[in-house]
Amino acid sequence: MNLPNKLTLLRIILVPVFLVCLYVQFPYHFSAALLVFAIASITDALDGHIARSQNLITTFGKFADPLADKILVLAAFAAMADLSAKMEVTLGTEYSLHVNGIVVTIIAAREFMVSGLRLVTAEKGVVVAAGIWGKLKTAFTMVTQVVILLCLCLTEFGIPAIGGIMSWIFFALVWISVLLTIISGGVYLKGYWKYIDMK
């Protein structure tokens, strides 16, 4: 197994570690979750770069790399939706992270749709390449998740980084991520719709 594939596999392995750090309440567990998420995000940038620059692109990489990205992003948003709901109940709605079931459903639907497109086009010998909108969506979504995790970390150090103006910033970041998700999904669907046989 080459280095890019090892990095991809590491990203998948880090997902349950990230969730444990997020949910299990030990000292500075949010900080640990942020560190794990950051490492996983860095592997996302590294594996593709190394694979392309050193011509190490493999079938496993084509399959596992986008799968690892989807698992990481969806796991983070699903966990944040759970945390947001609990924070609203215990602290009030002004402490919402603004991640909810609607956000998770839209993002998951887009990922399933793109995966389905890849399956359909693969039968016709066409590869659905990652476009600029898809890359922008992924990058912005990860930035959004890092900002939320960072603010949760700051609360562990006694810095009030949740609530107030930050609630509105979370709202903006989350829904811009959703908007980019919808746009990128639409671009993929428009570009590859001709390969979908409806007869």
Contacts in CASP RR format, 6 or more apart in sequence:
PFRMAT RR
TARGET T0000
AUTHOR 0000-0000-0000
METHOD contacts of the structure
MODEL  1
MNLPNKLTLLRIILVPVFLVCLYVQFPYHFSAALLVFAIASITDALDGHI
ARSQNLITTFGKFADPLADKILVLAAFAAMADLSAKMEVTLGTEYSLHVN
GIVVTIIAAREFMVSGLRLVTAEKGVVVAAGIWGKLKTAFTMVTQVVILL
CLCLTEFGIPAIGGIMSWIFFALVWISVLLTIISGGVYLKGYWKYIDMK
1 9 0 8 1.000
1 60 0 8 1.000
2 51 0 8 1.000
2 56 0 8 1.000
2 58 0 8 1.000
3 47 0 8 1.000
3 50 0 8 1.000
3 56 0 8 1.000
4 46 0 8 1.000
4 47 0 8 1.000
4 48 0 8 1.000
4 50 0 8 1.000
4 51 0 8 1.000
4 56 0 8 1.000
4 57 0 8 1.000
4 58 0 8 1.000
4 61 0 8 1.000
4 65 0 8 1.000
5 47 0 8 1.000
5 56 0 8 1.000
5 58 0 8 1.000
5 60 0 8 1.000
5 61 0 8 1.000
5 64 0 8 1.000
7 43 0 8 1.000
7 46 0 8 1.000
7 47 0 8 1.000
7 50 0 8 1.000
8 43 0 8 1.000
8 47 0 8 1.000
8 60 0 8 1.000
8 61 0 8 1.000
8 64 0 8 1.000
8 65 0 8 1.000
8 68 0 8 1.000
9 64 0 8 1.000
9 68 0 8 1.000
10 40 0 8 1.000
10 43 0 8 1.000
11 40 0 8 1.000
11 43 0 8 1.000
11 44 0 8 1.000
11 47 0 8 1.000
11 68 0 8 1.000
11 69 0 8 1.000
11 72 0 8 1.000
12 64 0 8 1.000
12 67 0 8 1.000
12 68 0 8 1.000
12 71 0 8 1.000
14 36 0 8 1.000
14 39 0 8 1.000
14 40 0 8 1.000
14 43 0 8 1.000
14 72 0 8 1.000
15 40 0 8 1.000
15 71 0 8 1.000
15 72 0 8 1.000
15 75 0 8 1.000
17 36 0 8 1.000
18 33 0 8 1.000
18 36 0 8 1.000
18 37 0 8 1.000
18 40 0 8 1.000
18 72 0 8 1.000
18 75 0 8 1.000
18 76 0 8 1.000
19 75 0 8 1.000
19 79 0 8 1.000
21 29 0 8 1.000
21 30 0 8 1.000
21 32 0 8 1.000
21 33 0 8 1.000
21 36 0 8 1.000
22 29 0 8 1.000
22 30 0 8 1.000
22 33 0 8 1.000
22 79 0 8 1.000
22 83 0 8 1.000
23 79 0 8 1.000
26 32 0 8 1.000
27 156 0 8 1.000
28 153 0 8 1.000
28 156 0 8 1.000
29 156 0 8 1.000
30 149 0 8 1.000
30 152 0 8 1.000
30 153 0 8 1.000
30 155 0 8 1.000
30 156 0 8 1.000
31 153 0 8 1.000
31 156 0 8 1.000
33 149 0 8 1.000
33 152 0 8 1.000
34 146 0 8 1.000
34 149 0 8 1.000
34 150 0 8 1.000
34 152 0 8 1.000
34 153 0 8 1.000
37 72 0 8 1.000
37 76 0 8 1.000
37 145 0 8 1.000
37 146 0 8 1.000
37 149 0 8 1.000
38 146 0 8 1.000
40 72 0 8 1.000
41 72 0 8 1.000
41 142 0 8 1.000
41 146 0 8 1.000
44 65 0 8 1.000
44 68 0 8 1.000
44 69 0 8 1.000
44 72 0 8 1.000
44 138 0 8 1.000
44 142 0 8 1.000
47 61 0 8 1.000
47 65 0 8 1.000
48 65 0 8 1.000
50 56 0 8 1.000
51 57 0 8 1.000
51 58 0 8 1.000
51 61 0 8 1.000
62 127 0 8 1.000
66 115 0 8 1.000
66 118 0 8 1.000
66 130 0 8 1.000
69 138 0 8 1.000
70 111 0 8 1.000
70 115 0 8 1.000
73 107 0 8 1.000
73 111 0 8 1.000
73 138 0 8 1.000
73 141 0 8 1.000
73 142 0 8 1.000
73 145 0 8 1.000
74 104 0 8 1.000
74 107 0 8 1.000
74 108 0 8 1.000
74 111 0 8 1.000
76 145 0 8 1.000
77 99 0 8 1.000
77 103 0 8 1.000
77 104 0 8 1.000
77 107 0 8 1.000
77 145 0 8 1.000
78 104 0 8 1.000
80 97 0 8 1.000
80 99 0 8 1.000
80 145 0 8 1.000
80 148 0 8 1.000
81 97 0 8 1.000
81 99 0 8 1.000
81 100 0 8 1.000
81 101 0 8 1.000
81 103 0 8 1.000
81 104 0 8 1.000
83 97 0 8 1.000
83 99 0 8 1.000
83 152 0 8 1.000
84 96 0 8 1.000
84 97 0 8 1.000
84 98 0 8 1.000
84 99 0 8 1.000
84 100 0 8 1.000
85 100 0 8 1.000
87 95 0 8 1.000
87 96 0 8 1.000
87 97 0 8 1.000
87 162 0 8 1.000
88 95 0 8 1.000
88 96 0 8 1.000
91 162 0 8 1.000
94 163 0 8 1.000
94 164 0 8 1.000
94 167 0 8 1.000
95 162 0 8 1.000
95 163 0 8 1.000
95 167 0 8 1.000
96 167 0 8 1.000
96 170 0 8 1.000
96 171 0 8 1.000
97 148 0 8 1.000
97 162 0 8 1.000
97 170 0 8 1.000
97 174 0 8 1.000
98 167 0 8 1.000
98 170 0 8 1.000
98 171 0 8 1.000
98 174 0 8 1.000
98 175 0 8 1.000
99 148 0 8 1.000
99 170 0 8 1.000
99 174 0 8 1.000
103 174 0 8 1.000
103 175 0 8 1.000
103 177 0 8 1.000
103 178 0 8 1.000
106 178 0 8 1.000
106 181 0 8 1.000
106 182 0 8 1.000
107 141 0 8 1.000
107 177 0 8 1.000
107 178 0 8 1.000
107 181 0 8 1.000
110 181 0 8 1.000
110 182 0 8 1.000
110 184 0 8 1.000
110 185 0 8 1.000
113 185 0 8 1.000
113 188 0 8 1.000
113 189 0 8 1.000
114 128 0 8 1.000
114 185 0 8 1.000
114 188 0 8 1.000
117 128 0 8 1.000
117 188 0 8 1.000
117 189 0 8 1.000
117 192 0 8 1.000
117 195 0 8 1.000
117 196 0 8 1.000
118 127 0 8 1.000
118 128 0 8 1.000
120 192 0 8 1.000
120 195 0 8 1.000
120 196 0 8 1.000
121 127 0 8 1.000
121 128 0 8 1.000
121 192 0 8 1.000
121 195 0 8 1.000
124 195 0 8 1.000
126 192 0 8 1.000
126 195 0 8 1.000
128 188 0 8 1.000
128 192 0 8 1.000
131 184 0 8 1.000
131 187 0 8 1.000
133 180 0 8 1.000
133 183 0 8 1.000
133 184 0 8 1.000
133 185 0 8 1.000
133 187 0 8 1.000
133 188 0 8 1.000
134 180 0 8 1.000
134 184 0 8 1.000
134 185 0 8 1.000
134 187 0 8 1.000
134 188 0 8 1.000
136 180 0 8 1.000
136 184 0 8 1.000
137 177 0 8 1.000
137 180 0 8 1.000
137 181 0 8 1.000
137 183 0 8 1.000
137 184 0 8 1.000
140 176 0 8 1.000
140 177 0 8 1.000
140 180 0 8 1.000
141 177 0 8 1.000
141 180 0 8 1.000
141 181 0 8 1.000
143 173 0 8 1.000
144 173 0 8 1.000
144 174 0 8 1.000
144 176 0 8 1.000
144 177 0 8 1.000
147 169 0 8 1.000
147 170 0 8 1.000
147 173 0 8 1.000
148 170 0 8 1.000
148 173 0 8 1.000
150 161 0 8 1.000
151 161 0 8 1.000
151 162 0 8 1.000
151 166 0 8 1.000
151 170 0 8 1.000
152 161 0 8 1.000
152 162 0 8 1.000
154 160 0 8 1.000
154 161 0 8 1.000
155 161 0 8 1.000
155 162 0 8 1.000
END
